Amino acid sequence: MTTNFGWQEKYTEALLELKREELPGRIEAAEKAICQRLEELKHAAAASVEDELWAINDALRGLRVLAKTECPPQRSAEAGLPPTGMTS
């Protein structure tokens, strides 16, 4: 039995995005939808949300990997500085 959660549409759109320039926005939209759902789940009965929480954790891990491997690094606002996290 497969359950379809509302945030999964945004997650799937991010995974299937082929245009690199569109990918950061898709990832951000998916993360936002997931965060909104997590807020909703805070008020739900714990036993009824366990499967969805597992799915959310998997999705967030997948989005992090996608962003790390497919999105170009963000350049620092200050000219000449390497992207964040790339100091020599």
Long-range contacts (C-beta under 8 A, 24 or more apart in sequence): 3-51, 3-52, 3-55, 5-37, 5-52, 5-55, 6-33, 6-37, 7-33, 7-34, 7-36, 7-37, 7-56, 7-59, 8-55, 8-59, 9-33, 10-34, 11-59, 11-62, 11-63, 14-63, 14-66, 15-62, 15-66, 20-70, 20-71, 20-72, 23-66, 23-67, 23-70, 23-71, 24-67, 24-71, 27-63, 27-66, 27-67, 27-71, 30-59, 30-63, 31-60, 31-63, 34-59, 34-60
